[in-house]
Amino acid sequence: MSLSIEQLVNESAGLVSLPAVTVRLNAMVKDPASKASDIGRLISQDPALTIRLLQLANSPFYGLSHRIDTITRAVTVIGMEQTRDLVLATTVGQAFDDIPNELMSMEAFWRHSIYCGLIARLLADDLRLPHSESMFVAGLLHDIGRLLIFNREPGEAHAAFLLSLQNLNTLPPHQAERTVLGYDHAQVGGALAAHLSLPEKLQDCIRHHHEPLSPTEYPVEVAVVHIANTVAHMAELDTQDPFDAPPVHPEIWTRMALSSETIRNLIERAQQQVVEVESLLLHES
C-alpha cells in the first residue's frame, strides 16, 4: 500500500526544511513594515549566502547594467520579492541535501532542474512577464516531488519508471506514477511547496506543470514552466526536435505561439548559462 501524498509530505518534515534565513526572509517579505535595510541586515548575517547572492545578482543570469556591491543595494534595485526568490534559488539545494536517492542521479536531477529554471526565466523575460526571477525558482523546483517519491517509495518509483519505459509513446512518466501510486510527482511537489509556505504562484507552477490547463490563478506562468520542462530536455539532449522530449499540450503550443527559432534561441541561451548558474547554486556552502 503506497503512502498518501499527505503522509509523504508529513514524513518529509525531518528531511526537508528551508534554512532559517529563508523562512525569516519569507515572513519579512509578507510584512508591509519591512524595509530593504532590514532584509539586507538579515541576509548579511549569512556570509556564504551573501556572497552567492551578490555573485548571482552580478552574473549574466540577472543582466543588471550596474554592479551590485551590497545586499541592501540588491534589495533596493531588485525588489523585496525578487530578492526572496533569488535567496530561495540559492538555498533550495540545502533543503534537499539530506534526501538520499540511490535510484536517481542527483547531478542529473539538478542539471535538468536548472535548465528548466533558466528556460522558464528566459521565456518569461521574452514574454515580458513581471518578476521573472520567480519563474526561475518555479522551474528549478518543478520536480521536487520526484525526490520524495524516490526516497520514500523507491520500489513504486522504479516500477512506474519501468512501466513508462515499456509504454514510451502512450504513457508519460507522470501518468505511470499515477497508475502505480495513485498520484504523481507534480501533485506531491505542489503539496510540499504548500507545506514549506512557498508563494502560491510557485505552488501552482509545480503542481500543474504537467497539466497546464488546470484551473489556476497563474495560467501563463504554469504554461511557461510546462514548456520549459520540455525545452530543458531538448537542451540536455542538444536537439531541436520536440518529439525527443516530453510532449507539450497542443493547446499550449497554440496559445503561446512559439516559433522553432524562439525554441532554438532559448536552448542556446540556456546552454551558455547553465554551467555558471549551476556552480553558483550548488557549490558547497
C-alpha positions as CSV (number, residue, x, y, z in Angstrom):
1,M,0.0,0.0,0.0
2,S,1.5,3.3,-1.1
3,L,1.8,6.2,1.2
4,S,-0.6,9.1,0.6
5,I,0.6,12.5,-0.5
6,E,-0.1,13.8,3.0
7,Q,2.0,11.0,4.5
8,L,4.8,11.7,2.1
9,V,4.9,15.4,2.9
10,N,4.4,14.9,6.7
11,E,7.2,12.3,6.8
12,S,9.5,14.7,4.9
13,A,9.4,17.2,7.8
14,G,12.6,15.8,9.3
15,L,14.3,15.7,5.9
16,V,13.2,18.8,4.0
17,S,13.4,22.2,5.7
18,L,14.4,25.6,4.3
19,P,17.3,27.3,6.0
20,A,16.2,29.6,8.9
21,V,17.3,32.7,7.0
22,T,15.0,31.8,4.1
23,V,12.0,31.2,6.4
24,R,12.5,34.5,8.2
25,L,13.0,36.3,4.9
26,N,9.8,34.9,3.5
27,A,7.9,36.2,6.6
28,M,9.6,39.6,6.3
29,V,8.6,40.0,2.6
30,K,5.0,39.4,3.6
31,D,5.2,42.1,6.3
32,P,4.4,45.6,4.8
33,A,6.5,47.2,7.5
34,S,9.7,45.5,6.3
35,K,12.4,47.7,4.7
36,A,15.2,47.0,2.3
37,S,17.7,47.7,5.0
38,D,16.0,45.1,7.4
39,I,16.2,42.4,4.7
40,G,19.8,43.4,3.9
41,R,20.8,43.0,7.6
42,L,19.1,39.6,7.8
43,I,20.8,38.2,4.7
44,S,24.2,39.7,5.6
45,Q,24.2,37.6,8.8
46,D,25.0,34.6,6.5
47,P,28.3,35.3,4.7
48,A,28.1,32.4,2.4
49,L,24.6,33.3,1.3
50,T,25.6,36.9,0.9
51,I,28.5,36.0,-1.4
52,R,26.3,33.7,-3.6
53,L,23.5,36.2,-3.8
54,L,25.9,39.0,-4.9
55,Q,27.5,36.7,-7.4
56,L,24.1,35.8,-8.8
57,A,22.9,39.4,-8.9
58,N,26.1,40.4,-10.8
59,S,26.1,37.4,-13.2
60,P,24.8,37.4,-16.8
61,F,21.8,35.4,-15.4
62,Y,20.5,38.6,-13.9
63,G,21.8,41.1,-16.5
64,L,21.9,44.3,-14.4
65,S,23.8,47.2,-16.1
66,H,25.3,48.4,-12.8
67,R,27.4,46.3,-10.4
68,I,25.6,45.5,-7.1
69,D,28.0,45.6,-4.1
70,T,25.8,45.3,-1.1
71,I,22.7,43.2,-0.2
72,T,20.7,46.3,0.7
73,R,21.5,47.7,-2.7
74,A,20.4,44.4,-4.3
75,V,17.1,44.6,-2.4
76,T,16.6,48.2,-3.4
77,V,17.4,47.6,-7.1
78,I,15.8,44.2,-7.5
79,G,12.9,44.4,-5.0
80,M,12.0,42.5,-1.9
81,E,10.0,39.7,-3.6
82,Q,12.6,39.2,-6.3
83,T,15.4,39.1,-3.7
84,R,13.4,36.5,-1.8
85,D,13.1,34.5,-5.0
86,L,16.9,34.6,-5.5
87,V,17.5,33.6,-1.9
88,L,15.1,30.6,-2.5
89,A,17.1,29.7,-5.6
90,T,20.4,29.9,-3.8
91,T,19.3,27.9,-0.7
92,V,17.0,25.3,-2.2
93,G,19.8,22.8,-2.7
94,Q,20.5,22.7,1.0
95,A,16.9,22.0,1.8
96,F,17.2,18.6,0.0
97,D,20.7,17.7,0.9
98,D,19.6,15.0,3.4
99,I,17.3,13.1,1.0
100,P,19.3,10.1,-0.3
101,N,18.1,8.8,-3.7
102,E,20.1,5.7,-4.7
103,L,17.9,5.2,-7.7
104,M,18.4,8.8,-9.1
105,S,21.4,10.7,-10.2
106,M,21.2,13.9,-8.2
107,E,23.6,15.6,-10.6
108,A,21.3,14.8,-13.5
109,F,18.3,15.9,-11.4
110,W,19.7,19.3,-10.6
111,R,21.1,19.8,-14.1
112,H,17.6,19.3,-15.6
113,S,16.1,21.5,-12.8
114,I,18.5,24.4,-13.5
115,Y,17.9,24.1,-17.2
116,C,14.1,24.3,-16.6
117,G,14.6,27.3,-14.4
118,L,16.8,29.1,-16.8
119,I,14.5,28.5,-19.7
120,A,11.4,29.5,-17.7
121,R,13.0,32.7,-16.8
122,L,14.3,33.5,-20.3
123,L,10.8,32.7,-21.7
124,A,9.2,34.9,-19.0
125,D,11.6,37.7,-20.0
126,D,10.8,37.3,-23.7
127,L,7.1,37.5,-22.8
128,R,7.7,40.5,-20.5
129,L,6.1,38.8,-17.5
130,P,6.7,40.6,-14.2
131,H,9.0,39.0,-11.6
132,S,10.7,36.6,-13.9
133,E,13.0,35.5,-11.0
134,S,10.1,33.7,-9.6
135,M,9.8,31.7,-12.8
136,F,13.4,30.6,-12.4
137,V,12.5,29.3,-9.0
138,A,9.3,27.6,-10.3
139,G,11.3,25.8,-13.0
140,L,14.1,25.0,-10.5
141,L,11.6,23.3,-8.1
142,H,9.2,21.8,-10.6
143,D,10.3,18.2,-10.0
144,I,10.9,18.3,-6.2
145,G,8.1,15.8,-5.7
146,R,10.2,13.2,-7.5
147,L,12.8,13.4,-4.7
148,L,10.3,12.5,-2.1
149,I,8.7,9.7,-4.2
150,F,12.1,8.1,-5.0
151,N,13.2,8.4,-1.3
152,R,10.0,7.2,0.4
153,E,8.6,4.9,-2.3
154,P,11.6,3.6,-4.2
155,G,10.0,0.3,-5.3
156,E,6.9,2.0,-6.7
157,A,9.0,4.8,-8.3
158,H,11.1,2.2,-10.1
159,A,8.0,0.3,-11.1
160,A,6.5,3.5,-12.5
161,F,9.7,4.2,-14.4
162,L,9.7,0.8,-16.0
163,L,6.0,1.0,-16.9
164,S,6.6,4.3,-18.7
165,L,9.7,2.9,-20.4
166,Q,7.6,-0.1,-21.7
167,N,4.9,2.2,-23.0
168,L,7.1,5.1,-24.1
169,N,4.7,6.6,-26.7
170,T,1.5,6.2,-24.7
171,L,2.3,6.6,-21.0
172,P,4.4,9.6,-19.9
173,P,6.3,9.1,-16.6
174,H,3.8,11.2,-14.5
175,Q,0.9,9.1,-15.7
176,A,2.8,5.9,-15.0
177,E,3.3,7.3,-11.4
178,R,-0.5,7.8,-11.1
179,T,-1.1,4.2,-12.3
180,V,1.3,2.8,-9.7
181,L,0.9,5.2,-6.8
182,G,-2.4,6.9,-7.4
183,Y,-0.7,10.3,-7.7
184,D,2.3,11.9,-9.5
185,H,5.4,13.9,-8.6
186,A,3.8,17.2,-9.6
187,Q,1.0,16.7,-7.1
188,V,3.5,15.7,-4.4
189,G,5.7,18.7,-5.2
190,G,2.8,21.1,-5.0
191,A,1.8,19.7,-1.6
192,L,5.4,20.0,-0.4
193,A,5.6,23.6,-1.7
194,A,2.5,24.5,0.3
195,H,3.9,22.7,3.4
196,L,7.0,24.9,3.1
197,S,4.8,28.1,2.7
198,L,6.2,28.9,-0.7
199,P,4.3,31.6,-2.7
200,E,1.1,30.4,-4.3
201,K,2.4,31.1,-7.8
202,L,5.3,28.6,-7.2
203,Q,2.9,26.1,-5.7
204,D,0.7,26.2,-8.8
205,C,3.6,26.1,-11.3
206,I,4.9,23.0,-9.5
207,R,1.6,21.3,-9.1
208,H,0.3,21.8,-12.6
209,H,3.4,21.7,-14.8
210,H,2.2,18.5,-16.5
211,E,-1.4,19.7,-16.7
212,P,-1.2,23.3,-17.8
213,L,-4.9,23.7,-18.5
214,S,-5.8,23.1,-14.8
215,P,-7.7,25.8,-13.1
216,T,-5.2,28.3,-11.6
217,E,-4.7,32.0,-11.0
218,Y,-1.4,31.8,-12.9
219,P,-2.2,30.2,-16.3
220,V,0.6,31.9,-18.2
221,E,3.2,31.1,-15.5
222,V,2.1,27.5,-15.4
223,A,2.2,27.3,-19.2
224,V,5.8,28.7,-19.2
225,V,7.0,26.0,-16.8
226,H,5.2,23.3,-18.8
227,I,7.0,24.4,-21.9
228,A,10.3,25.0,-20.1
229,N,10.3,21.4,-18.9
230,T,10.1,20.1,-22.5
231,V,12.7,22.6,-23.8
232,A,15.0,21.7,-20.9
233,H,15.0,18.1,-22.0
234,M,15.8,19.3,-25.6
235,A,18.7,21.4,-24.2
236,E,20.1,18.5,-22.3
237,L,19.9,16.2,-25.3
238,D,21.1,19.1,-27.6
239,T,18.3,18.5,-30.0
240,Q,15.9,20.9,-31.7
241,D,13.3,18.2,-32.2
242,P,10.4,18.4,-29.6
243,F,9.5,14.8,-30.3
244,D,12.6,13.8,-28.4
245,A,11.2,15.3,-25.2
246,P,8.1,15.1,-23.1
247,P,5.1,16.4,-25.1
248,V,3.8,19.9,-24.7
249,H,0.0,20.2,-24.6
250,P,-1.2,21.1,-28.1
251,E,-3.4,24.0,-26.8
252,I,-0.4,25.5,-25.0
253,W,1.7,25.3,-28.2
254,T,-1.1,27.1,-30.0
255,R,-1.7,29.7,-27.2
256,M,2.0,30.6,-26.7
257,A,2.7,30.6,-30.5
258,L,6.4,29.9,-30.1
259,S,8.4,29.5,-33.3
260,S,11.1,27.0,-33.9
261,E,13.6,29.9,-33.9
262,T,12.4,31.0,-30.5
263,I,12.9,27.5,-29.1
264,R,16.3,27.2,-30.7
265,N,17.3,30.6,-29.1
266,L,16.0,29.5,-25.7
267,I,18.1,26.4,-25.9
268,E,21.3,28.2,-27.0
269,R,21.0,30.9,-24.2
270,A,20.3,28.3,-21.5
271,Q,23.3,26.1,-22.7
272,Q,25.5,29.2,-22.4
273,Q,24.4,29.9,-18.8
274,V,23.8,26.5,-17.2
275,V,27.4,25.7,-16.0
276,E,27.8,29.1,-14.3
277,V,24.4,29.1,-12.7
278,E,25.0,25.5,-11.5
279,S,28.2,26.5,-9.9
280,L,26.6,29.5,-8.1
281,L,23.6,27.5,-6.8
282,L,25.1,24.1,-6.0
283,H,28.6,24.6,-4.7
284,E,29.2,23.8,-1.1
285,S,28.5,26.5,1.5
